[in-house]
Structures are given as structure tokens and as C-alpha cells.
Amino acid sequence: MSPSQLWHYVRQFRRNRVPGQLVVQMTDRCNALCPQCSMRITEHFKRHRLGLGPLKRIVDNAGRRRIQAISFTGGEPLLLLDDLVAMLNYAGAVGIPYIRTGTNGFVFRHPERPDFEDRVNRLAARLAATPVRNFWISIDSADAATHERMRGFGGVIAGIERALPLFHAHGLYPSANLGINRNLGGENSIPVLPRHHSADQAADFSAACEHGLDRFFRFAADCGFTIANVCYPMSLSEAAAPGEMQAVYGATSVDAVVSFARHEKALLFDGLTRAIRANRSRLRIFAPLCSLHAMEQQLTGGPRGYGCRGGIDFFFVDAVKGHTFPCGYRGREDAGVFGPEDSGPAKAGSADCYQCEWECFRDPSELTGPLCELFSRPSRLLRRMYRDPQFFRCWWEDLRYYRACGFFDGRQPADVAKLEAWAGAVNPLRPYRRMPAVGSARTAPLPVVGRPPIFVGRDRCDRRAG
């Protein structure tokens, strides 16, 4: 980080602002069958794409506003490969340091064909020649057949395994991107937990989540990935009431395989925390423990974490109109074309947003929150540290781990020696209990995160997650 960039960050924190992020949906075209997404190929609606002219104006204005991170997403961005490569280069030229994009993996089909390596080498070379920092590949399950059925791409896991060494040879280290679903550890590996449930049912659900996520991280490492990320359950009801959220980003679904109730998500996040700690020496896993802790507390009535910065420092641009929204799920708040002027300092009395768990915005909001308060509201930071010390233990652990991960630079290989130092790292207040191997008998239920069974009423927004 250059001194000027560091000073820019400090000035932002002093103004109660954090480094800006922009997610740009280039297109809503897609060629996959993913049940967690309403942009899948079987959905019938008019498809859209943003042309190079509007995209360049958006990126120009992002540069003027000193946006620090930009993601080009879809739909499927690689369906517009020429435009994507042009925009990756353009974003780098205007000075945006953190540039990301990804794929549903369709390009890795048919690894048995003789031209496979040539195709993948050409793609890797084109992407590596741009300033893209992180390139993700979506993976839905630790079971190859289940993933391929969900995506509609036969043989793609074998293709990914062949492709990753080729990408590494070009200096690009893709990350595995898991959208949490009930098949993540294999077909129907995560059961449905009834709203009114017993302690044993909750323990079984928690164990299934932990085991499935542990299996997924091991699977990703075995495939050759060195970085992994997790997309938290995110979906809206089909008929939102006035004033509730309305998705403008179509990565939502009400399919049962990606639907999680509020009481399930609390246990799911706890299982994810444990699985991450068990695998931090195996993979560079981005999902921050402080964010998972904050969302778990929010779901169970504990202290709230930091409000989402969507609409303040983070923004989403849709492919239909090219308009700006606070995030992909606050579609009632159309701010028009993304302009060159900053919206100004965040109002001290503005309501914090906790309406969803979209990791693209919630994770960086939780990670940067303490720094923002340190420089702008230190007394508030001290009160928060007293109220929820466990959040700050997780936050400090995250920062140390992120440093060992090279801050997830997808242009650098993992430092194996630094990651090995995290082998067996656990939270002493919530020790990790390793799951038995698949097929083995469990002699006793795992504890349910130190709490009695959860009985809750109607989920806010009556939302199913995907």
C-alpha cells in the first residue's frame, strides 16, 4: 500500500467513511441451471447487457470518487469475454486497485477434448494480462455429481481440476465460491430444521452444517484451489410487502434447496465458523469470523454488529437500466446513473441497515467498522468493545489471519508456512469439535452453540435464503 493510499484510507475513516466498493452487473444473461438464481437459463424474461459506453462512464465516475474495489458480475460475465477484458483493463487504467470477476464454470466443460488445455491457456492468458486481482469459480457442492447436476454442466469438476494448474502457471489463483445450499456437503446433506424443534434436532442440524462445510473446504483444496469464499443465504419472498426489500439483482430464489429460515441461519453461521477455523491452514478462506459472529448475534437477539455501508460507501449497478442501488436487494431505492460526485459524509443519525446477509457488503462493513469508529467515534468503539468483546476477539483473529493470507491476493500463491501456523486454531470459548468421517456413527449429539433450542416467530421479510 502506497503512502498516499494509506493516507486516503485514514481520511476516509476520520470522515466516518470506508474504502468504497462498486458491484457492476454487466449482464443478466446466463447459461446455467443454478436453483439459487432467478437468472438461470430456464427463466423466461428479456435479457439485458450494459454496453461499453455506459460501462466506461460508470468506471470513470468510480475512479473520480476513488472507489477502491470493483466487481464485474452477471449473469455470466464470461459470455461477454471481450467486453469483460476491456473493462478489467479500463478499471485498472483509472486507478481502481482491487478488481474482481468470476464465472459459473461453463468454460471448464469437456476436459476430455484434445483442445481443452489450449482453450484454458488462452483464457488464463487473457485474464492474467489484465489487472484483475481476484477471479472466482462458483462451486455448489463437495460432491462433484451434485454440483454438476445443479449447474447443468457435466464433467466440469474434472475440467476445473485440470484448469487450475494452468491458471496458476499464468500467475492467477482462482478462488472457490460457495453459495450455501442444502446440498453443499452432498445431496440433501443439510436437513430442514422445523421452526419448533427439540435440542436433539438442533444438534443434528448444527452437526450436518459443520460437517458439510468442512467437507466442502477439503474438497476445494483437493481440487487445487488456494482461496475460498462463502456466499451466505440470501433470498427474498416471492411477494414482498410494501416497504420490504425487493431484489434488483436476480441472484435470488425460493427453491427449497437454497431456502433457510431465520432459526436455521443462526446455527448455520455457527457451524460455518467452526468449519472455517478447522480449515484455515488448508485454504485462504475469506469469510470473516467477526461478520459471522455479528450476524449470529443479530439473528438470536444479541448485540448488533456494524450496519451495512450499502448506499453510503458500497453500491450496486444493475444491467437493466445501468442504475445505482444501495445494494442488489434494496431495489426500491433507485439512485439513477452512478455519478462522479460522492454522496458526502455519512450522517451520524442515519439508520444502520441490517436487512440482509449479502456478504459482498456485510463482510467489509463488519471488517472496517472498528477502524471507522476508532478514527471518527472512539467513545462509541469503547462502548461496543465492552458490550460485545467476542466480536473484537474474532475481528483481531481475522486481521492476523488475513495478513497470513497475503490479504487474499489472487495473483500470489498461498504462503504454506504462514497458513500452517493456523493448524488447529480454535476459539477457546467455543472449541471446535471435529466431525466424524462420512458414514461413521456419532455416539452423542454435538452441543448447540451453548444455547437452548431456538424458537422464533415469523422471519423478518418472511425470507428464504439462497
C-alpha positions in Angstrom: 0.0 0.0 0.0 1.4 3.3 -1.0 1.6 6.2 1.5 -0.9 8.2 -0.5 -3.4 5.3 -0.5 -2.9 4.8 3.3 -3.5 8.5 3.9 -6.6 8.3 1.8 -7.9 5.5 3.9 -7.2 7.4 7.1 -9.0 10.4 5.9 -12.0 8.3 4.9 -12.1 6.7 8.4 -11.9 10.1 10.0 -15.0 11.2 8.0 -16.9 8.1 9.1 -16.4 6.6 5.7 -14.8 3.4 4.5 -13.0 2.5 1.2 -15.7 2.4 -1.5 -16.8 -0.7 -3.4 -18.9 -1.0 -6.6 -20.6 -4.1 -7.9 -21.4 -3.8 -11.6 -23.8 -6.3 -13.2 -22.6 -6.4 -16.8 -25.4 -8.7 -18.0 -28.3 -10.8 -16.7 -27.7 -13.5 -19.4 -26.7 -16.9 -18.0 -26.3 -20.4 -19.4 -26.5 -22.4 -16.1 -29.4 -24.1 -14.2 -28.5 -23.0 -10.7 -31.5 -23.3 -8.4 -30.3 -20.5 -6.2 -30.6 -17.9 -9.0 -33.5 -16.4 -10.9 -31.2 -15.5 -13.9 -30.8 -19.2 -14.7 -31.3 -20.2 -18.3 -34.7 -21.7 -17.8 -36.1 -18.4 -16.6 -38.0 -16.6 -19.3 -37.5 -12.8 -19.4 -35.9 -10.2 -21.6 -32.2 -10.4 -21.1 -30.0 -7.2 -20.8 -26.4 -6.1 -21.0 -24.6 -2.9 -20.4 -22.6 -1.6 -23.4 -19.0 -0.5 -23.3 -20.0 3.2 -23.4 -22.2 3.1 -20.2 -19.7 0.8 -18.5 -16.8 3.1 -19.2 -18.8 6.1 -17.8 -19.5 4.1 -14.7 -15.9 3.2 -14.2 -14.7 6.8 -14.9 -17.0 8.0 -12.2 -15.9 5.3 -9.9 -12.3 6.5 -10.4 -13.3 10.1 -9.7 -14.9 9.0 -6.5 -11.8 7.0 -5.6 -13.7 3.7 -5.4 -11.2 1.1 -4.2 -12.8 -2.1 -5.3 -14.9 -3.0 -8.3 -16.6 -6.4 -9.2 -17.9 -7.2 -12.7 -20.6 -9.8 -12.3 -23.6 -11.2 -14.2 -25.4 -13.4 -15.1 -22.3 -15.0 -16.5 -19.5 -12.4 -17.2 -17.5 -14.8 -19.5 -20.4 -14.8 -22.0 -19.1 -11.2 -22.7 -15.4 -12.1 -22.6 -14.2 -9.3 -24.9 -16.2 -6.7 -23.1 -15.1 -8.1 -19.7 -11.4 -8.0 -20.6 -11.8 -4.4 -21.9 -13.4 -3.3 -18.7 -10.9 -5.1 -16.4 -8.1 -3.1 -18.2 -10.1 0.1 -18.2 -10.7 -0.2 -14.4 -7.0 -0.6 -13.9 -6.2 2.4 -16.1 -8.4 4.7 -14.0 -6.6 3.6 -10.8 -9.0 1.2 -9.1 -6.7 -1.2 -7.2 -9.0 -4.1 -6.4 -10.7 -5.6 -9.4 -12.7 -8.8 -9.4 -14.7 -11.1 -11.6 -15.7 -14.7 -11.9 -17.6 -17.5 -13.7 -20.1 -20.2 -13.2 -17.5 -22.6 -14.6 -19.1 -23.4 -18.0 -15.7 -22.8 -19.8 -14.3 -25.8 -18.0 -16.7 -28.4 -19.6 -15.4 -31.2 -21.8 -11.9 -31.7 -20.3 -11.6 -34.9 -22.4 -11.4 -32.9 -25.6 -7.9 -32.5 -27.2 -8.2 -28.7 -27.4 -9.1 -28.3 -23.7 -5.7 -27.2 -22.5 -5.3 -24.8 -25.4 -8.7 -23.2 -24.6 -8.0 -22.8 -21.0 -4.5 -21.5 -21.6 -5.9 -18.8 -23.9 -8.5 -17.8 -21.3 -6.0 -17.7 -18.5 -3.5 -15.7 -20.5 -6.1 -13.1 -21.4 -7.3 -12.7 -17.8 -3.7 -12.7 -16.4 -2.8 -9.9 -18.9 -5.4 -7.6 -17.2 -5.1 -6.1 -13.7 -7.8 -8.4 -12.3 -6.8 -9.3 -8.7 -9.3 -12.0 -7.9 -11.1 -14.5 -10.2 -13.8 -16.7 -8.6 -15.3 -20.0 -9.8 -18.6 -21.0 -8.3 -18.8 -24.4 -6.6 -22.1 -25.6 -5.1 -21.2 -29.0 -3.5 -18.4 -31.1 -2.2 -19.9 -33.9 -4.3 -18.9 -33.5 -8.0 -22.1 -35.1 -9.4 -24.4 -32.9 -7.3 -22.6 -29.8 -8.3 -22.7 -30.7 -12.0 -26.4 -31.5 -11.7 -27.2 -28.2 -10.0 -25.3 -26.2 -12.6 -26.2 -28.3 -15.6 -22.5 -28.7 -16.6 -21.5 -32.3 -16.9 -17.8 -33.1 -16.2 -17.0 -29.6 -15.1 -15.3 -30.6 -11.8 -12.7 -32.7 -13.7 -12.2 -29.7 -16.0 -11.6 -27.3 -13.1 -9.1 -29.7 -11.6 -7.2 -29.7 -15.0 -7.6 -26.0 -15.4 -6.4 -24.7 -12.0 -2.7 -25.6 -12.6 -2.8 -23.8 -15.9 -4.2 -20.7 -14.3 -1.5 -21.0 -11.6 1.2 -21.1 -14.3 -0.1 -17.8 -15.6 0.1 -16.2 -12.1 -3.7 -16.3 -11.4 -5.0 -18.2 -8.4 -8.8 -18.6 -8.7 -11.0 -18.8 -5.6 -13.8 -21.3 -5.0 -17.0 -19.5 -4.3 -19.7 -21.5 -2.4 -23.3 -20.4 -2.4 -24.6 -22.0 0.8 -27.3 -24.6 0.0 -28.7 -27.8 1.4 -26.5 -29.9 -1.0 -23.2 -28.3 -0.1 -21.8 -31.5 1.6 -23.6 -33.8 -0.9 -27.2 -34.5 -1.9 -29.6 -33.3 0.8 -26.7 -33.1 3.3 -28.3 -30.2 5.3 -31.7 -31.2 6.6 -34.7 -28.9 7.2 -34.9 -27.8 10.9 -38.5 -27.3 11.9 -39.4 -24.0 13.4 -40.4 -25.7 16.7 -37.7 -28.2 17.3 -36.0 -30.2 20.0 -32.4 -29.8 21.3 -31.5 -33.1 19.5 -32.9 -31.8 16.2 -30.9 -28.6 16.6 -27.8 -30.5 17.4 -28.2 -32.8 14.4 -28.8 -29.7 12.1 -25.7 -28.0 13.6 -23.6 -31.1 13.1 -24.7 -31.5 9.5 -23.9 -27.9 8.7 -20.4 -28.2 10.3 -19.7 -31.5 8.6 -20.9 -30.4 5.2 -18.9 -27.2 5.2 -15.8 -29.0 6.5 -16.2 -31.4 3.6 -16.6 -28.6 1.1 -13.4 -26.8 2.2 -11.5 -30.0 2.0 -13.0 -30.7 -1.5 -12.0 -27.2 -2.7 -8.4 -27.8 -1.5 -8.3 -31.2 -3.1 -9.4 -29.7 -6.4 -6.4 -27.3 -6.3 -8.0 -24.1 -5.1 -5.9 -22.0 -2.7 -8.6 -19.4 -1.9 -12.3 -19.9 -0.9 -15.2 -17.7 -0.1 -18.8 -18.3 1.0 -22.0 -16.6 -0.1 -24.4 -16.5 2.8 -28.1 -17.5 2.4 -29.7 -14.7 0.5 -33.2 -14.7 -0.9 -36.5 -12.7 -0.7 -40.1 -13.9 -0.6 -41.9 -14.0 -3.9 -44.4 -11.4 -2.7 -42.7 -8.8 -0.5 -44.9 -6.4 1.4 -44.7 -2.7 0.8 -41.6 -1.3 2.5 -39.8 -4.7 2.5 -36.8 -5.5 0.4 -37.1 -6.0 -3.4 -34.3 -7.7 -5.3 -32.9 -5.8 -8.3 -30.1 -8.3 -8.5 -31.5 -11.6 -9.7 -29.2 -13.9 -7.7 -32.2 -15.0 -5.5 -34.5 -17.9 -5.4 -37.3 -19.5 -3.4 -36.2 -23.1 -4.3 -36.2 -25.3 -1.2 -32.5 -26.3 -1.7 -31.4 -22.7 -1.0 -34.1 -21.7 1.5 -33.1 -21.3 5.2 -35.3 -19.9 7.9 -34.0 -17.4 10.5 -33.6 -20.0 13.2 -31.6 -22.2 10.8 -29.2 -19.5 9.8 -28.2 -18.8 13.4 -26.9 -22.4 13.7 -25.6 -22.4 10.1 -23.3 -19.4 10.8 -22.0 -21.1 14.0 -21.2 -24.3 12.0 -19.5 -22.2 9.3 -17.4 -20.5 12.0 -16.2 -23.9 13.3 -15.6 -25.3 9.8 -13.5 -22.2 8.8 -11.3 -22.5 11.9 -10.7 -26.1 11.1 -9.6 -25.4 7.6 -7.7 -22.1 7.8 -4.4 -23.9 7.5 -5.7 -25.6 4.3 -7.1 -22.7 2.3 -7.2 -19.0 2.4 -10.8 -18.6 3.4 -12.1 -15.0 3.2 -15.4 -15.2 5.2 -14.6 -13.2 8.4 -15.4 -14.7 11.7 -16.4 -11.3 13.1 -19.1 -10.9 10.5 -20.4 -14.4 11.2 -20.5 -13.7 14.9 -22.3 -10.4 14.3 -25.0 -11.9 12.1 -25.5 -14.8 14.5 -25.9 -12.4 17.4 -28.4 -10.4 15.3 -30.4 -13.5 14.5 -30.6 -14.6 18.2 -31.3 -11.2 19.7 -27.8 -10.4 20.9 -25.8 -7.2 20.3 -25.8 -6.0 16.7 -22.7 -5.5 14.7 -21.9 -2.7 12.3 -24.6 -1.6 9.9 -24.1 -2.3 6.2 -22.5 0.5 4.3 -24.7 -0.1 1.2 -25.7 3.2 -0.2 -23.1 5.1 1.7 -19.8 3.6 0.5 -20.9 0.5 -1.3 -23.1 0.5 -4.4 -24.7 -1.9 -6.9 -25.3 -1.1 -10.6 -27.9 -3.2 -12.4 -27.8 -4.5 -16.0 -31.3 -3.5 -16.9 -31.0 0.3 -16.7 -27.4 0.8 -15.6 -28.8 2.5 -12.4 -27.4 2.6 -8.9 -28.8 1.0 -5.8 -27.6 0.8 -2.2 -27.2 -3.0 -2.8 -28.6 -5.7 -5.0 -31.6 -6.2 -2.7 -32.8 -2.7 -2.0 -34.4 -2.3 -5.4 -36.9 0.3 -4.2 -34.1 2.8 -3.8 -33.1 3.7 -7.4 -30.5 6.4 -7.3 -30.2 6.7 -11.1 -26.9 6.7 -13.0 -23.7 6.3 -11.0 -22.4 9.8 -11.0 -19.0 11.4 -10.5 -19.8 13.1 -7.1 -19.5 11.4 -3.7 -22.7 11.5 -1.7 -20.8 13.2 1.2 -20.1 12.1 4.7 -22.5 9.5 6.3 -25.0 11.2 8.5 -24.3 10.4 12.2 -28.0 9.8 12.8 -28.7 7.7 9.7 -30.3 4.3 10.3 -27.9 1.4 10.1 -29.1 -1.3 7.7 -29.3 -4.9 8.9 -31.9 -6.1 6.4 -30.0 -9.0 4.8 -26.8 -11.0 4.9 -25.4 -10.2 1.5 -21.7 -11.0 2.1 -20.4 -8.6 -0.6 -21.4 -5.7 1.6 -21.9 -7.1 5.1 -18.4 -8.6 5.4 -16.5 -5.5 4.6 -18.8 -3.4 6.7 -18.1 -5.5 9.7 -14.3 -5.6 9.0 -13.9 -1.9 8.5 -16.4 -0.8 11.2 -13.9 -0.8 14.1 -11.4 1.3 12.2 -14.0 3.7 11.2 -15.1 4.2 14.8 -11.5 4.4 16.0 -10.9 7.5 14.0 -14.4 9.1 14.0 -16.2 7.9 17.2 -13.7 6.4 19.6 -16.0 6.6 22.6 -18.6 4.6 20.7 -16.0 2.0 19.9 -15.1 1.6 23.6 -18.8 1.1 24.4 -19.1 -1.5 21.7 -16.0 -3.4 22.9 -17.4 -3.6 26.4 -20.8 -4.7 25.1 -19.5 -7.4 22.8 -15.9 -8.3 23.4 -16.2 -11.6 21.5 -16.7 -9.7 18.2 -13.4 -7.9 18.7 -11.6 -11.2 19.5 -12.9 -12.5 16.2 -12.0 -9.3 14.4 -8.4 -9.3 15.7 -8.1 -13.0 14.8 -9.4 -12.2 11.3 -6.8 -9.4 10.8 -4.0 -11.7 11.8 -5.2 -14.5 9.6 -5.8 -12.1 6.6 -2.2 -11.0 6.9 -1.0 -14.6 6.8 -3.2 -15.0 3.7 -1.5 -12.0 1.9 -4.9 -10.3 2.1 -6.2 -12.8 -0.5 -4.1 -11.5 -3.4 -5.3 -13.8 -6.2 -2.1 -13.0 -8.1 0.1 -14.7 -5.5 0.4 -18.3 -4.3 -0.5 -19.2 -0.8 2.3 -19.0 1.8 2.1 -22.5 3.1 4.3 -21.9 6.1 2.2 -19.0 7.3 -1.0 -20.9 6.8 0.3 -24.0 8.7 0.6 -21.8 11.8 -3.2 -21.8 11.8 -3.5 -25.5 12.0 -5.7 -26.4 15.0 -6.5 -22.8 15.8 -9.8 -22.6 17.8 -11.7 -20.1 19.8 -11.1 -21.1 23.4 -14.6 -20.0 24.3 -16.2 -22.2 21.6 -13.8 -25.1 20.9 -14.1 -26.8 17.5 -15.2 -30.5 17.6 -14.0 -32.3 14.5 -16.8 -34.2 12.7 -16.6 -38.0 12.2 -15.9 -39.3 8.8 -18.8 -39.8 6.4 -20.6 -43.0 7.2 -19.3 -43.3 10.8 -21.6 -43.4 13.7 -22.0 -40.4 16.0 -22.3 -41.6 19.6 -23.6 -38.3 21.0 -25.0 -35.1 19.6 -22.8 -32.1 19.3 -23.6 -29.2 21.6 -25.8 -26.5 20.2 -23.5 -23.4 20.4 -24.1 -23.3 24.2 -27.7 -22.2 23.9 -31.1 -23.9 24.3 -33.1 -24.7 21.2 -34.3 -21.6 19.4 -38.0 -20.9 19.0 -38.7 -17.8 16.9 -41.7 -16.3 15.2 -42.1 -15.1 11.7 -38.8 -14.4 9.9 -38.4 -10.7 9.1 -39.4 -10.3 5.4 -40.5 -14.0 5.7 -37.4 -14.6 3.6 -36.0 -17.8 2.3 -32.3 -17.8 1.6 -30.2 -18.9 -1.3 
